[in-house]
Amino acid sequence: MSFLKDKKNINKFYAKLLKLFITFIKKLPHGIVIRIGSFLGVVLWFFSYRRVSRLETYCVSSLGLGVTLSRKVIKDSYANMGRLVCEFFSIKSREEVPKLMSLVGEDNLREALKKGRGVIIMTAHLGNWEIAAAAGCYHGYPLHVIYTPQRNTAGVEDVLREQREKISGIGFISSDRTGMKEVFRVLERGEILVILQDLDARADGVESEFFGLPAKSHIGLFKLSKHFNCPVIPGRAVRDEKGESFYIFYPQLSLDEDIEKSIRICNNILESWIREHPDQWMWILDRWKSMYDAVRNRPWK
C-alpha cells in the first residue's frame, strides 16, 4: 500500500510539472515552441533505443531506405511528435487555430456532406492532426473523432482532454463498445466521423499487408460506410518546407464490396502519404505490433 501511495504522489508531482510546462510554453513565441518541441522529441528518441531500433528496421524494409536514412526518418518523426505536442498545448484560444492550420479541398468535403448521409473521413497520424481537427471545427464542420482512451498516467489524459475542449470543440467518441451508439447517432444526423485508419487493429482487425509487411487493419470504417451508405473521403494534415500546416480533403473514395479489397485501397493511400512525408508519420505507434512475430520471421527486402 505504501508503494501505491508513493506512486500516486509521484504522478501528482508529474501532473503539476506538466501543467507548469504548458503554462510556460503558452507564453512563448510560436517559433520557439516549435524548436523546444523538436528538441524534446529528439531527447525521447535518444532514450528509446530498443523501440527506435525496431522502428528503424520497419523503415528499412517498408520504404527501402538504407540504415542511415531510416535512422534519420525515425529521429525526425520523434522530433515532429515533440513539435505537434508542444504546438497543440501552446494554443491559448480557438482564434489561434486558423493561423496554424489552413484547409485545402473543402469542396470535396462539402460535396460529400450534401448527400445528407453523414461523412467518414479516413485520416492518419500525420503532421499535426490534433490542430487539423480543431481547424475543421473552427470552420463550422461537425467533426467527431473515434479515439482509444490512454492510461491517465500523471494526469496526462486529463490535461489533453481539457486542452481539446478549450480549443477544438470536437466530439471525441471512445473506440470501445460504449461509443458505438454515439457513432451511429453522428452518421444518422448527417455529421462527420473521423477515423484514424493507420493504427494497429490487434485482435479485432483483418490481416493485411502494410508496406508489404504483415499487419492488422481496422474494418469499422468499411462496415459503417456500407451500413449508412455514406461517403468516405481521405484527409491528411501535412507541414510544408516553410513550416506551414495544411489539412487536405480529397475526393470521395470508390470502395469495393469486398472488405479486403477496400482495405487495400485505403492502405495504398496511407502508404503513399507516408512515402511522401515519412518523417511526419508517427512510427512510434508501431503499425505492425500485433504481427511482430510474423514480421520478424519474414525475409527482409
N, C-alpha and C positions, 0 to 999 in steps of 0.2 A: 504493500500500500504506500509506503514511503517513497518507493521508486516512481509510482504513478503520480504522486503528489509533486515530486520534483520535476517530472516530465511536464506536468501541466504548467508549473511555474516557468519552465524554460520556454514553452510555447507562448505563454503570455508575454515574456520578455521579447521574443522574436516578433510577435504581433505589434508590440509598441515600437520596436525598431523599424519595422516595415512602414508603419504609419508615419513615423518621423521622416523616413527617407522619401516617402511620397510627398509629404508636405514640403520637403526641401526641393525636390525637382520641379514642383509646381511654380516655384519662384524663379526658375532659371530660363534663359532663352532657349528656343527650340533646338538650335544647332548644338548647344552644349548638352542638352538632354540626350540627343541622338548619339553624341560621342561617348557620354557616360554609359549609355545602354550598350553600345558596341563593346566597350571595354569590359563591362560586367559579363557579357556573353562570352567573350574570349577567356575570361578568368574561369568561368564554368567549364568551357571546353578543355582548358588546361588540366583541370582536376577531375576530368571524366574519362580517364584513359581507356578503361575496359569498354565502355559504351561507344566511345569515339572510334576505337579500333574496329568494332563490329560494323559501325555505320560506314566507315571508310571502305570496308570490304564490300558492303552492299553497293556503294557508289562506284567502285571499280567495275563490278560486274554489270550493274544496271545501265550506266552511262558509257561504259567502255573507255573510261579515262585511266590514265596512269596513276600510280600511288601518290605521287607528289601533288597532282592536280586534284585528286579526290580528297586529299588531306586539306587542301585549301578550301574546297567546296564545303566540307563539313565545318571547318573553322568559321567560314563566312556565314554559314547557316546559324551557328550559335550566336555570332555577332548580330545577325538580323533578328534573332529571337530576343536578345537583350534590347535592341533598338525598339522593337514593337511594344515590348512590355513597358519600358520607360516612357515611350511616346504616348501610349494609351493612358498611363497613370498621371502624366503631366497635364492632361487636359483639365481645365478648370470649369468650363461650361460648354453647353451644346453649341453655342455660337462659334466656337473654335473649330468644330468638326469640318465644315466645308472648306476651311483654309488648308486642312491637312489631307483631304481626300476628294478628288473630283470623280464624277460619274461619267462613264462613256457608254454609248449604246443604249440609252434609256428607251429609245423607240422599240427595241426588242422586248423590253420588259412591259411597256405599256400595251403593245400589241397582244402579248400573252394574257395580260390582265383583262383585256376587253372581252375575252371569251367567257368570263364570269364563272369559271370552274376552279378558281384558285390556281396558283403557280408554284412549282417546285424549282428552286434554284440549286443546281448542283455546283458546289464550290469546294475549295481545298484550303489547307493551312499555308497559304502563300502571301507574301507581302505582309501588310498589316490588316488582316481580316477583321480584327476587332473594330478598328476605326471604320472599315468599309461598311460593316453592319450599321454602325452609328450614322454614317453618311446617308445610307439608304433611308433610315427612319427620319433623319433631319429633312429630307426632301419629300416626306409625306408617304413613303411606301410602307404598308403594314407588314413588317418583317417579323418572323418568328423563327428562332433557331433551335434545332434539336441538339442538345449537348449532354455529355456524360458528367454528372457531378463528381468532383475530385475530393480526395480526403482533405478535410479542413485543417491541415497542419499549420499551426501558428496563426490560425485565423485568416489564411491567405484567401480561401474561398469567400469568406465574408467580405473582405476588402474588395475583391474582384467584383462581387455582386453589387456592392454599394456604388462602385465607380460606373458599372454598366447602367445601373438605374439612373444615375445622375446625368450621364452624358449621351445615352443612346435612346432609351425609351423602347428598346427592342424587347420582344417577348421571348423568354427562354423556356423551353419545354424539355423536361427530363427524358432521357432516352429509354428509361425503364417502362414497364407496363403502365405505371400510373400516369404517364404522359400521353398515352395513345389517344385517350378521349379528346384531349386538347388538340392533338394533331388533326383529328377528324374535324373538329369544330373550325379550325383555321381554314381548311380547304373548303368546307361547306359554306363558310362566309365569303369565299372568293378572295382570300388573302394569300400571303406569300409564306411558304415554308422553305427554310434554308437548311440544306443537308450537306455536311462536310463528308464527302464521299471518299476521301483519301485515308481514312482510318482503318486499322486492322479490325476486322469484324469478329475475330476469335471464333468461339464455338457456334455463334449464330449465323455465320456467313457461308457463302458458297465458295468452294475452291476455284481459284482462277490464277492467272499469271499477272504479275505487275512488274513491268520492265523485264519480262522473261523469267522471273523468279516466282516460285510457289507462294501464293498469298491467299487470304480470305477476304472477300468483298461483301459489303452490306447489300441486302436486296430490298430493304424497306422502300427505297426511292421508287423502284420499279413496280412494286405491289401497289403503292399509293397512287402512282400515276395511272395505272391500269384501272384501279377501283374507282377513282374520281374522274377519269378521262381528262386529266388536267395536263397542261403543257409543262415540259421540263426545259429550262434554259440554263446553259452553263454560265457561270460568273466567277471572275477571279480578281483578286487585288494584286497589284504589281507596283514596285517602286522603280522609277527610271534612273538613268545615269546621273541626272541632276538632283536626285533625292526626292522628286515629287511623286506622290502616290495617286494611283487611279484604280477605280473599280470598273471593270469592263463587263457589260452584259452582252452575251452572244445570241444569235438566232436560235429559235426553238429546235430541240433535237428530234430526230425521227428515230424513235426506239423500236426495237423488234419485239414481236410477241414472245419470242424465246428469251427468257431472263439471262441466260448465259451469253447470248449474243449482245444483249443490251449492256451487260456488264463490260463486255469487250469494247463496245462503242465508248462508254464513259471512261474506262481505263485508258483508252487511246488518247482521249482529250487530256486527261490528267497528266499522262506521261509527256505529252507534247508541251504542256505548260511548264512542267518541271525541267525538261531538257532546255527550255528557253531561259529559265532563271533558276538553276539548281541551288544556288546559294540563298534563295528566298523561300525555299520549302523547308518545313520543319522535319528534317531527317530524324530528329530526336524522338519523334513519335513512334518510330520503328514499325513501318508498314508491314513487315514480314514476321513480326514477333511470334505469332501463334503457329507459324510454319517453320520455325527456326531449324528444327531437325532436318526437314526436307530441303531447306535452303542450304544447310551446312553440308549435306551429303550430295548436293548437285555439283556436277563438274563446272568449274568457273570458266568464264569466257576468256 
